[in-house]
């Protein structure tokens, strides 16, 4: 059976908005690298061909929603529909996050977050 899922691509840690600078410094030191993308709305590190992102939030971060892992897909809308058809609950609808990169999240029947990302620029190493 063919699957639309291409493998893991991105892991995002939600960080309290007022701690993004400190978290960026901590991860830079812990990983031994500087972020390749560093903006007030998102900080991205390239770690061994994969993305580690820090995403600031002003809302209270809920347990179970502070880490997002994204599976690569070629068609975000088809994969999102497939997950919903399988019984997942929509968390964030497919959303363009810049250029031709799209992300979406659902929750499985047990409340676990599943992220999907359509990023034609990503090439697994």
N, C-alpha and C positions, 0 to 999 in steps of 0.2 A: 504494500500500500504506500503510495507516495504521500509525503507530508509537505505542507507549505512552510514548515519551520526550518530555517537554515542553520540554526545553532545559536549559542549565546553570543551577544554582541556588547551589551552595555549593562553596567550595574550602577545605580544611582542611590546615593545616600542623601536623605533629606536632613538638612541642617537648620537649626533656628536662624532666622534672618540676621540677627545681631551677632552671630558667631561665625559667619561665613569666612571672614578674614582669618580668624584664628584656626578654623578647620582647614583652610587652604594651606596655611603655614604648617600645620601638623601633618597633613598628608604629603606635602612636599618633602618634609624631613623624613617621614616614615618610609616613603617610597624612594627617596633619593633622586627625585626628578621634579621639575617645575611643571605647572599646567601648560598645555598648549593653547588653551582657551580660558581666559580669566575675565569675566564680566560680572557685574552685580547680580545678574539673574541666573548665572550658571558658571561653574568652573569645571573644566574637563581635563583629565589626565589620560594620556595614551600609555597603557601598561601592557606590554607584551602583545600588542596588536588589538587590544580590547579597550573599551572606554570605561573609566571610572569617573562618574560625575558627582559633583556636589551641587545640590539644588536647594536654595534657601527658601524657607517658608515662614510666613508670619503667623499662620494658624498653629494651633496646638497640634503637635505631631502625635498621631495615634499609634499605639503599639500595633505592629504588623503592617504599618503603612510607611515606615521610615526607610525601608530599603525597597528599591525597585530593580528587578532584573529583566532585561529586555531580550527576547528572542528575535532574531532577524527573520524577516519575511519579505517576499517580493511584492505582494499585493496586500497592503494593510487592511483594506476594506473587506476583502474576501476572507482573510485570516480572522479578523474581528467577528465577522458574521459566523464563521465556523465555530469559534469559541462560544458565542452566544447560543448557537444551535445546540451545542453540547451541554448547555446548562450553566455556563458562566454568567455572571451578573456584570453589566457594564459599569465601570468605575470612571474612566475618562474616554470619551469618544475619540476616534481618530482625529489627530490635531497636527497641522503643519507647524513645525518648530523652526523653520527656516529653509529656504531653497526647496529642494525636493525631498526633504527628510520629514517623515511622519512618525508619530508615536501614538499609542493607545494603551489603556490598561483595563483589565477585567479582574474580577475576583472569582476564584473557583468556589464550589459549593461549601468549602470549609473556611472561606474568608481569606485565603492566600492570594496575594497580588500576583498577576501574570502580566508582564509588559511585552508588547510587540513593537518592533521598529522596522520601518522601511527606509533603508539608507543605501542608495545605490553607490555611494562613495566608499563604503566599507569593503575591504578585501581581507578575508581571514588569512593570517600568516601561517 
